[in-house]
């Protein structure tokens, strides 16, 4: 069933699927109550030709752990150690003031701190969109 879905997606023009790091994709077996799971990595190519991109850095300051910047920097460093792009997962709820202007301001300061720390530690870092990463992955 998964192979048929991926073949249909690919034949319809879908070239990339982005997933969250650490999450396993449930794959139904013939018995609908049983599943196996699959993990994906950035650059992995399915047997149907779809390429995976994995968001391997979580930055969700709205959750307020107090370690948002530190944890994100650790994940970025790990990605770079393995010669992988750091694909940061963050959502707009962190940066809009509709729910809380105080959270918006706090989270924007944390984002700025993260960017400053990234630039300080990795002077040649490049920021690109998921779409730009997808185009780069097409080259290889």
C-alpha positions as CSV (number, residue, x, y, z in Angstrom):
1,X,0.0,0.0,0.0
2,X,2.8,2.5,0.9
3,X,4.6,1.7,-2.4
4,X,1.5,2.3,-4.4
5,X,0.9,5.6,-2.6
6,X,4.5,6.8,-3.1
7,X,4.3,5.7,-6.8
8,X,1.1,7.8,-7.2
9,X,2.7,10.8,-5.4
10,X,5.8,10.6,-7.5
11,X,3.9,10.2,-10.8
12,X,1.8,13.3,-9.7
13,X,4.9,15.4,-9.4
14,X,5.8,15.0,-5.7
15,X,9.6,14.8,-5.5
16,X,10.2,15.4,-1.8
17,X,8.6,14.5,1.6
18,X,9.7,16.4,4.7
19,X,9.4,14.6,8.0
20,X,10.2,15.3,11.7
21,X,13.4,13.8,13.2
22,X,12.8,11.0,15.7
23,X,9.3,10.3,14.4
24,X,8.7,7.0,12.9
25,X,6.4,6.6,10.0
26,X,3.8,3.9,10.6
27,X,3.6,1.5,7.7
28,X,0.4,-0.7,7.7
29,X,0.9,-4.4,7.1
30,X,-1.7,-6.5,5.4
31,X,-3.4,-7.0,8.8
32,X,-4.7,-3.5,9.3
33,X,-4.2,-3.7,13.1
34,X,-0.5,-4.3,12.8
35,X,2.2,-1.8,11.7
36,X,5.9,-1.6,11.2
37,X,7.7,1.7,11.4
38,X,10.3,3.4,9.2
39,X,12.7,6.2,10.0
40,X,14.0,8.4,7.3
41,X,17.1,10.6,6.8
42,X,17.8,13.6,4.7
43,X,18.7,12.6,1.2
44,X,17.2,9.1,1.5
45,X,15.5,8.1,-1.7
46,X,12.5,5.8,-1.7
47,X,12.3,2.9,-4.2
48,X,9.8,5.1,-6.1
49,X,12.1,8.1,-6.4
50,X,10.8,10.4,-3.7
51,X,13.6,12.0,-1.6
52,X,13.2,12.7,2.1
53,X,14.2,15.8,4.0
54,X,14.2,15.5,7.8
55,X,13.6,18.4,10.2
56,X,16.4,17.5,12.6
57,X,16.4,20.6,14.8
58,X,13.4,21.6,17.0
59,X,13.0,25.3,17.9
60,X,9.7,25.8,19.6
61,X,10.2,28.5,22.2
62,X,6.4,28.7,22.9
63,X,6.7,25.4,24.7
64,X,9.0,27.2,27.3
65,X,11.5,24.6,28.4
66,X,14.1,27.3,29.1
67,X,16.6,25.4,27.0
68,X,15.4,26.2,23.5
69,X,18.5,27.9,22.2
70,X,20.9,25.5,23.9
71,X,19.0,22.4,22.6
72,X,18.7,23.8,19.1
73,X,22.5,24.6,19.0
74,X,23.3,21.0,20.1
75,X,21.2,19.5,17.4
76,X,22.7,21.9,14.8
77,X,26.2,20.9,15.9
78,X,25.3,17.2,15.6
79,X,23.9,17.7,12.1
80,X,27.0,19.5,11.0
81,X,29.3,16.9,12.6
82,X,27.6,14.3,10.3
83,X,27.9,16.7,7.2
84,X,24.1,17.1,7.2
85,X,22.1,20.3,6.8
86,X,20.4,21.5,10.0
87,X,16.8,21.7,9.1
88,X,15.0,23.7,11.8
89,X,11.4,23.0,12.7
90,X,9.7,26.1,14.1
91,X,6.1,27.3,13.8
92,X,4.5,30.7,13.4
93,X,2.7,30.4,16.8
94,X,6.1,31.2,18.3
95,X,6.2,34.6,16.6
96,X,2.7,36.1,16.3
97,X,1.1,38.2,19.0
98,X,-2.5,37.1,18.6
99,X,-2.3,34.8,21.6
100,X,0.2,36.7,23.7
101,X,2.3,39.7,22.8
102,X,4.6,38.8,25.7
103,X,5.3,35.4,24.2
104,X,5.9,36.9,20.8
105,X,8.5,39.4,22.1
106,X,10.2,36.7,24.2
107,X,10.3,34.2,21.3
108,X,11.6,36.7,18.8
109,X,14.5,37.5,21.2
110,X,15.2,33.8,21.6
111,X,15.2,33.5,17.8
112,X,17.6,36.4,17.5
113,X,19.8,34.8,20.2
114,X,19.8,31.5,18.2
115,X,20.8,33.2,15.0
116,X,23.6,35.2,16.7
117,X,25.0,32.0,18.3
118,X,24.8,30.1,15.0
119,X,26.7,32.9,13.2
120,X,29.3,33.2,16.0
121,X,30.0,29.4,16.0
122,X,29.7,28.7,12.2
123,X,30.9,31.8,10.3
124,X,30.3,30.3,6.9
125,X,26.7,29.1,7.6
126,X,24.1,29.6,4.9
127,X,20.4,30.1,5.5
128,X,18.2,28.6,2.9
129,X,14.5,27.6,2.6
130,X,13.2,24.1,2.4
131,X,12.5,24.7,-1.3
132,X,16.1,25.8,-1.9
133,X,17.4,22.7,0.0
134,X,15.1,20.5,-2.2
135,X,16.6,22.0,-5.3
136,X,20.1,21.4,-4.0
137,X,19.2,17.7,-3.2
138,X,18.0,17.3,-6.8
139,X,21.6,17.9,-8.0
140,X,22.9,14.8,-6.2
